[in-house]
């Protein structure tokens, strides 16, 4: 072999090895990443080549594919579209899917690695390829009750099972109809999508997991947890009880709701401060604990942590290095503290579950095209936040918050049932409407449902609305309906 031929042979060999290496990397190491990339239009088109699996609630499809009679072969349709839109999302032909359509796309489209043998079996037997079905954790009775109770308010309701972390209800309003975004008329879909983006209330936003708000007084549950777990405080620990409190290093003044003291007397207990939802004693407690202790407790609940359900969840925030006035404000859920309704639901769920917070989940199991079980998603413990003794103590305090005549969450009361609850009324800008909250669980002695309610824009009442006036009755209506189902 002459020298030139030898050089050419070496170059060809090197090119062949490079081609084989790149192909191997793409096929085996980058396949999942490329498939998940929203810019990969081939994946989107491939997903219409098969009958996409249904998304199920209690065995019934809330999203399914039907023959379309056009080039796309199948049309994605949604039953009770606006009711379940935060769960399903939508599957467009000219963009990326959202909701479970995105999070479980591989399974629904039949392209997941775990479905390789199902695809092989379909080829061998001559069956038409089909995607897997996804059974959600949603309880249709809970979803309906939450939808009806929230009414025309802009906000969200999320209901979980404390012992498992299963999401039983996920309602966000205003909502939208996914059917309008899944049709095969690209111009019509684009027009509808632009209208929804521009619409008041951000209907495409899933407020239960993707909208951050200051939590206000529902964050006081984190504060009481931090105080009791520190070993330095009990529910009967006292703090000075002035009617105004000047923040350290600042000219700003903190007041309680109503601008008075937190009940009578020169001092006030932590238990009373929680029951009456007073800001001043909590600010004093926050300064006594320090931001490091508060942050550590908040992070045990899930603040500052990334997780999915498997929908992507916005990260709730407790600030990294607040100064003294910011720490005082954070103690009653103001300042730089922000949270999703799901995060606040994890707080009350952990208390209901004896101090252990479970990883929240929206998916029960994955079923084959013939509905045989393929993958069951078992409940997972996220972590222990507090001792069982601390959880029992806070539960008792939350029951008082609802049952006591002067309790700040009294409008969540249900005859014959102990409800544990906490309300919140969070401020934004100086002239902005308040954000209203409720979080709690029932029955308090054997918690089956934990619920968090968010009402934005003051519920139309500006700065005159408050948590017990609007958010607590919504929770009461939902809990009463599901406990009696």
QUIMOBEL-V927204 format. One record per residue. SS is DSSP state (A for helix, B for strand, O for the rest). PSI is psi in whole degrees, -180 to 180 (none if undefined). OMEGA is omega in whole degrees, 0 to 359 (* if undefined). Layout:
BEGIN
ss:SS psi:PSI omega:OMEGA
ss:SS psi:PSI omega:OMEGA
END
This chain:
BEGIN
ss:O psi:124 omega:180
ss:O psi:167 omega:187
ss:A psi:-42 omega:181
ss:A psi:-44 omega:179
ss:A psi:-38 omega:179
ss:A psi:-42 omega:179
ss:A psi:-43 omega:179
ss:A psi:-42 omega:180
ss:A psi:-41 omega:179
ss:A psi:-43 omega:179
ss:A psi:-44 omega:179
ss:A psi:-41 omega:179
ss:A psi:-44 omega:179
ss:A psi:-40 omega:178
ss:A psi:-40 omega:178
ss:A psi:-44 omega:180
ss:A psi:-40 omega:178
ss:A psi:-42 omega:179
ss:A psi:-45 omega:179
ss:A psi:-40 omega:181
ss:A psi:-47 omega:181
ss:A psi:-39 omega:178
ss:A psi:-41 omega:179
ss:A psi:-44 omega:180
ss:A psi:-44 omega:182
ss:A psi:-45 omega:186
ss:A psi:-36 omega:189
ss:A psi:-34 omega:186
ss:A psi:-29 omega:183
ss:O psi:3 omega:186
ss:A psi:-48 omega:183
ss:A psi:-42 omega:180
ss:A psi:-44 omega:179
ss:A psi:-39 omega:180
ss:A psi:-36 omega:183
ss:A psi:-14 omega:182
ss:O psi:122 omega:183
ss:O psi:-20 omega:180
ss:O psi:-8 omega:183
ss:O psi:92 omega:184
ss:A psi:-27 omega:180
ss:A psi:-40 omega:178
ss:A psi:-41 omega:180
ss:A psi:-46 omega:180
ss:A psi:-41 omega:179
ss:A psi:-33 omega:182
ss:A psi:-20 omega:177
ss:O psi:-6 omega:179
ss:O psi:-22 omega:181
ss:O psi:163 omega:175
ss:B psi:110 omega:183
ss:O psi:138 omega:182
ss:O psi:156 omega:181
ss:O psi:156 omega:168
ss:B psi:128 omega:191
ss:B psi:147 omega:168
ss:B psi:115 omega:182
ss:O psi:39 omega:177
ss:O psi:-7 omega:182
ss:B psi:138 omega:184
ss:B psi:130 omega:170
ss:B psi:-11 omega:171
ss:B psi:132 omega:180
ss:B psi:163 omega:180
ss:B psi:137 omega:179
ss:B psi:150 omega:179
ss:B psi:133 omega:185
ss:O psi:-21 omega:181
ss:O psi:11 omega:177
ss:O psi:-168 omega:185
ss:O psi:-22 omega:181
ss:O psi:-10 omega:175
ss:O psi:-42 omega:183
ss:B psi:143 omega:177
ss:B psi:130 omega:179
ss:B psi:126 omega:181
ss:B psi:153 omega:186
ss:B psi:122 omega:176
ss:O psi:137 omega:182
ss:O psi:50 omega:188
ss:A psi:-58 omega:182
ss:A psi:-33 omega:181
ss:A psi:-42 omega:186
ss:A psi:7 omega:183
ss:A psi:-40 omega:179
ss:A psi:-24 omega:180
ss:A psi:-55 omega:186
ss:A psi:-37 omega:195
ss:O psi:-151 omega:179
ss:O psi:160 omega:182
ss:O psi:96 omega:182
ss:O psi:166 omega:176
ss:O psi:-9 omega:183
ss:O psi:37 omega:180
ss:O psi:-172 omega:182
ss:O psi:144 omega:176
ss:O psi:165 omega:178
ss:O psi:176 omega:177
ss:A psi:-148 omega:178
ss:A psi:-24 omega:176
ss:A psi:-34 omega:177
ss:A psi:-50 omega:186
ss:A psi:-33 omega:182
ss:O psi:28 omega:185
ss:A psi:-44 omega:182
ss:A psi:-44 omega:181
ss:A psi:-46 omega:182
ss:A psi:-34 omega:182
ss:A psi:-4 omega:179
ss:O psi:17 omega:182
ss:O psi:3 omega:180
ss:O psi:146 omega:179
ss:A psi:-34 omega:182
ss:A psi:-13 omega:182
ss:A psi:14 omega:182
ss:A psi:-47 omega:183
ss:A psi:-29 omega:175
ss:A psi:-41 omega:178
ss:A psi:-40 omega:179
ss:A psi:-42 omega:179
ss:A psi:-40 omega:180
ss:A psi:-38 omega:179
ss:A psi:-45 omega:183
ss:A psi:-42 omega:184
ss:A psi:-7 omega:180
ss:O psi:13 omega:179
ss:O psi:155 omega:176
ss:O psi:135 omega:180
ss:O psi:145 omega:180
ss:B psi:151 omega:179
ss:O psi:169 omega:179
ss:O psi:160 omega:174
ss:B psi:147 omega:178
ss:B psi:116 omega:177
ss:B psi:122 omega:180
ss:B psi:170 omega:177
ss:O psi:-3 omega:185
ss:O psi:134 omega:173
ss:O psi:118 omega:185
ss:A psi:-33 omega:179
ss:A psi:-39 omega:178
ss:A psi:-44 omega:180
ss:A psi:-45 omega:181
ss:A psi:-43 omega:181
ss:A psi:-41 omega:179
ss:A psi:-42 omega:179
ss:A psi:-46 omega:182
ss:A psi:-39 omega:182
ss:A psi:-35 omega:180
ss:A psi:-25 omega:174
ss:O psi:-132 omega:183
ss:O psi:8 omega:179
ss:O psi:149 omega:169
ss:O psi:118 omega:183
ss:B psi:-155 omega:186
ss:B psi:154 omega:171
ss:B psi:129 omega:174
ss:B psi:133 omega:181
ss:B psi:131 omega:180
ss:B psi:164 omega:172
ss:O psi:110 omega:188
ss:O psi:-36 omega:185
ss:O psi:-19 omega:183
ss:O psi:-21 omega:186
ss:O psi:0 omega:180
ss:B psi:135 omega:176
ss:B psi:113 omega:185
ss:B psi:-25 omega:179
ss:B psi:135 omega:180
ss:B psi:99 omega:184
ss:B psi:134 omega:178
ss:B psi:132 omega:180
ss:B psi:145 omega:1
ss:O psi:155 omega:181
ss:O psi:-167 omega:181
ss:O psi:168 omega:179
ss:O psi:110 omega:180
ss:O psi:-24 omega:180
ss:A psi:-33 omega:181
ss:A psi:-19 omega:183
ss:A psi:0 omega:180
ss:A psi:-3 omega:181
ss:O psi:165 omega:187
ss:O psi:16 omega:174
ss:O psi:99 omega:187
ss:A psi:-37 omega:180
ss:A psi:-43 omega:180
ss:A psi:-40 omega:179
ss:A psi:-45 omega:180
ss:A psi:-42 omega:180
ss:A psi:-44 omega:180
ss:A psi:-41 omega:181
ss:A psi:-44 omega:179
ss:A psi:-38 omega:179
ss:A psi:-39 omega:179
ss:A psi:-38 omega:178
ss:A psi:-37 omega:182
ss:A psi:-10 omega:186
ss:O psi:151 omega:175
ss:O psi:141 omega:175
ss:O psi:0 omega:177
ss:O psi:63 omega:185
ss:O psi:-21 omega:180
ss:O psi:-11 omega:180
ss:O psi:130 omega:173
ss:O psi:99 omega:187
ss:A psi:-21 omega:182
ss:A psi:-29 omega:185
ss:A psi:-13 omega:186
ss:A psi:4 omega:178
ss:O psi:124 omega:178
ss:O psi:134 omega:177
ss:B psi:155 omega:169
ss:O psi:132 omega:184
ss:O psi:-14 omega:181
ss:A psi:-141 omega:191
ss:A psi:-13 omega:175
ss:A psi:-21 omega:177
ss:A psi:-16 omega:178
ss:A psi:-22 omega:174
ss:A psi:-37 omega:175
ss:A psi:-41 omega:181
ss:A psi:-45 omega:181
ss:A psi:-38 omega:175
ss:A psi:-48 omega:180
ss:A psi:-41 omega:182
ss:A psi:-49 omega:183
ss:A psi:-39 omega:181
ss:A psi:-21 omega:178
ss:A psi:-21 omega:182
ss:O psi:-1 omega:183
ss:O psi:-12 omega:185
ss:O psi:154 omega:172
ss:O psi:172 omega:177
ss:O psi:-22 omega:182
ss:O psi:2 omega:174
ss:O psi:141 omega:187
ss:B psi:157 omega:175
ss:B psi:157 omega:175
ss:B psi:150 omega:188
ss:O psi:63 omega:177
ss:O psi:169 omega:178
ss:O psi:-16 omega:173
ss:B psi:154 omega:181
ss:B psi:117 omega:180
ss:B psi:124 omega:180
ss:O psi:142 omega:178
ss:O psi:146 omega:178
ss:O psi:28 omega:185
ss:O psi:158 omega:174
ss:O psi:-3 omega:181
ss:O psi:148 omega:183
ss:B psi:136 omega:176
ss:B psi:140 omega:176
ss:B psi:163 omega:172
ss:O psi:165 omega:173
ss:O psi:129 omega:183
ss:O psi:-8 omega:174
ss:O psi:16 omega:178
ss:O psi:-166 omega:175
ss:O psi:171 omega:180
ss:O psi:78 omega:186
ss:O psi:178 omega:182
ss:O psi:164 omega:174
ss:O psi:160 omega:181
ss:O psi:-16 omega:177
ss:B psi:163 omega:181
ss:B psi:142 omega:180
ss:B psi:162 omega:175
ss:A psi:-40 omega:180
ss:A psi:-45 omega:179
ss:A psi:-40 omega:180
ss:A psi:-37 omega:178
ss:A psi:-43 omega:182
ss:A psi:-41 omega:181
ss:A psi:-4 omega:180
ss:O psi:57 omega:181
ss:O psi:141 omega:183
ss:A psi:-39 omega:187
ss:A psi:-51 omega:179
ss:A psi:-33 omega:179
ss:A psi:-37 omega:176
ss:A psi:-42 omega:178
ss:A psi:-41 omega:178
ss:A psi:-42 omega:180
ss:A psi:-42 omega:179
ss:A psi:-34 omega:179
ss:A psi:-37 omega:180
ss:A psi:-41 omega:184
ss:O psi:153 omega:186
ss:A psi:-31 omega:180
ss:A psi:-43 omega:179
ss:A psi:-42 omega:179
ss:A psi:-46 omega:181
ss:A psi:-44 omega:181
ss:A psi:-41 omega:179
ss:A psi:-44 omega:179
ss:A psi:-41 omega:182
ss:A psi:-28 omega:174
ss:A psi:-33 omega:177
ss:A psi:-21 omega:180
ss:O psi:-7 omega:176
ss:O psi:148 omega:179
ss:O psi:11 omega:181
ss:O psi:147 omega:177
ss:O psi:133 omega:175
ss:O psi:166 omega:177
ss:B psi:170 omega:187
ss:O psi:11 omega:6
ss:O psi:6 omega:173
ss:O psi:146 omega:177
ss:B psi:136 omega:183
ss:O psi:131 omega:176
ss:O psi:143 omega:183
ss:O psi:119 omega:175
ss:O psi:151 omega:193
ss:B psi:131 omega:160
ss:O psi:130 omega:191
ss:O psi:152 omega:184
ss:O psi:-49 omega:188
ss:O psi:66 omega:181
ss:O psi:149 omega:173
ss:O psi:-178 omega:186
ss:A psi:-49 omega:178
ss:A psi:-35 omega:178
ss:A psi:-36 omega:177
ss:A psi:-42 omega:179
ss:A psi:-43 omega:179
ss:A psi:-38 omega:181
ss:A psi:-25 omega:184
ss:O psi:-22 omega:173
ss:O psi:34 omega:168
ss:O psi:27 omega:178
ss:O psi:-167 omega:183
ss:O psi:-131 omega:184
ss:O psi:7 omega:179
ss:O psi:128 omega:176
ss:B psi:154 omega:183
ss:B psi:153 omega:169
ss:O psi:158 omega:173
ss:A psi:-37 omega:178
ss:A psi:-42 omega:180
ss:A psi:-43 omega:179
ss:A psi:-34 omega:175
ss:A psi:-35 omega:178
ss:A psi:-31 omega:177
ss:A psi:-53 omega:182
ss:A psi:-32 omega:178
ss:A psi:-39 omega:179
ss:A psi:-41 omega:177
ss:A psi:-44 omega:180
ss:A psi:-30 omega:186
ss:O psi:29 omega:175
ss:O psi:22 omega:176
ss:O psi:-3 omega:181
ss:B psi:125 omega:176
ss:B psi:130 omega:180
ss:B psi:152 omega:177
ss:O psi:121 omega:181
ss:O psi:145 omega:182
ss:B psi:145 omega:179
ss:O psi:-7 omega:184
ss:B psi:127 omega:179
ss:B psi:-53 omega:180
ss:B psi:164 omega:176
ss:B psi:131 omega:183
ss:B psi:144 omega:177
ss:O psi:171 omega:178
ss:O psi:-27 omega:177
ss:O psi:11 omega:178
ss:O psi:20 omega:171
ss:O psi:141 omega:182
ss:B psi:132 omega:175
ss:B psi:-41 omega:184
ss:B psi:121 omega:177
ss:B psi:127 omega:183
ss:O psi:104 omega:184
ss:O psi:150 omega:176
ss:O psi:140 omega:180
ss:O psi:135 omega:176
ss:B psi:127 omega:177
ss:B psi:-57 omega:171
ss:B psi:164 omega:175
ss:B psi:129 omega:182
ss:O psi:-38 omega:186
ss:O psi:168 omega:177
ss:O psi:160 omega:177
ss:A psi:-33 omega:180
ss:A psi:-43 omega:178
ss:A psi:-42 omega:179
ss:A psi:-41 omega:180
ss:A psi:-39 omega:179
ss:A psi:-46 omega:180
ss:A psi:-36 omega:176
ss:A psi:-45 omega:179
ss:A psi:-42 omega:179
ss:A psi:-37 omega:179
ss:A psi:-33 omega:175
ss:A psi:-43 omega:177
ss:A psi:-35 omega:180
ss:A psi:-31 omega:180
ss:A psi:-43 omega:190
ss:A psi:-28 omega:182
ss:O psi:144 omega:180
ss:O psi:-33 omega:180
ss:O psi:13 omega:181
ss:O psi:142 omega:184
ss:O psi:-7 omega:179
ss:O psi:31 omega:187
ss:A psi:-23 omega:181
ss:A psi:2 omega:174
ss:A psi:5 omega:185
ss:O psi:139 omega:176
ss:B psi:127 omega:181
ss:O psi:129 omega:176
ss:O psi:1 omega:181
ss:B psi:130 omega:173
ss:O psi:118 omega:177
ss:O psi:131 omega:174
ss:B psi:128 omega:185
ss:B psi:166 omega:176
ss:B psi:134 omega:178
ss:B psi:167 omega:176
ss:B psi:145 omega:176
ss:B psi:104 omega:189
ss:B psi:138 omega:179
ss:O psi:152 omega:173
ss:O psi:-120 omega:175
ss:O psi:172 omega:186
ss:O psi:-37 omega:183
ss:O psi:7 omega:184
ss:O psi:149 omega:175
ss:O psi:152 omega:179
ss:O psi:158 omega:169
ss:B psi:131 omega:188
ss:B psi:138 omega:186
ss:B psi:154 omega:161
ss:B psi:140 omega:170
ss:B psi:144 omega:181
ss:B psi:-168 omega:182
ss:B psi:161 omega:180
ss:B psi:156 omega:343
ss:O psi:143 omega:188
ss:O psi:-30 omega:181
ss:O psi:-14 omega:178
ss:O psi:72 omega:192
ss:O psi:120 omega:176
ss:O psi:-28 omega:182
ss:B psi:131 omega:168
ss:B psi:138 omega:186
ss:B psi:141 omega:172
ss:B psi:131 omega:181
ss:B psi:134 omega:174
ss:B psi:128 omega:173
ss:B psi:117 omega:181
ss:O psi:170 omega:176
ss:A psi:30 omega:177
ss:A psi:14 omega:182
ss:A psi:25 omega:181
ss:A psi:0 omega:182
ss:O psi:10 omega:178
ss:O psi:-122 omega:180
ss:O psi:17 omega:176
ss:O psi:-13 omega:177
ss:O psi:154 omega:177
ss:O psi:164 omega:189
ss:A psi:-44 omega:183
ss:A psi:-23 omega:181
ss:A psi:-41 omega:187
ss:A psi:-45 omega:185
ss:A psi:-42 omega:181
ss:A psi:-44 omega:178
ss:A psi:-32 omega:177
ss:A psi:-46 omega:178
ss:A psi:-42 omega:179
ss:A psi:-43 omega:181
ss:A psi:-42 omega:180
ss:A psi:-50 omega:183
ss:A psi:-41 omega:180
ss:A psi:-40 omega:181
ss:A psi:-45 omega:186
ss:A psi:-28 omega:177
ss:A psi:-23 omega:181
ss:O psi:6 omega:185
ss:O psi:none omega:*
END
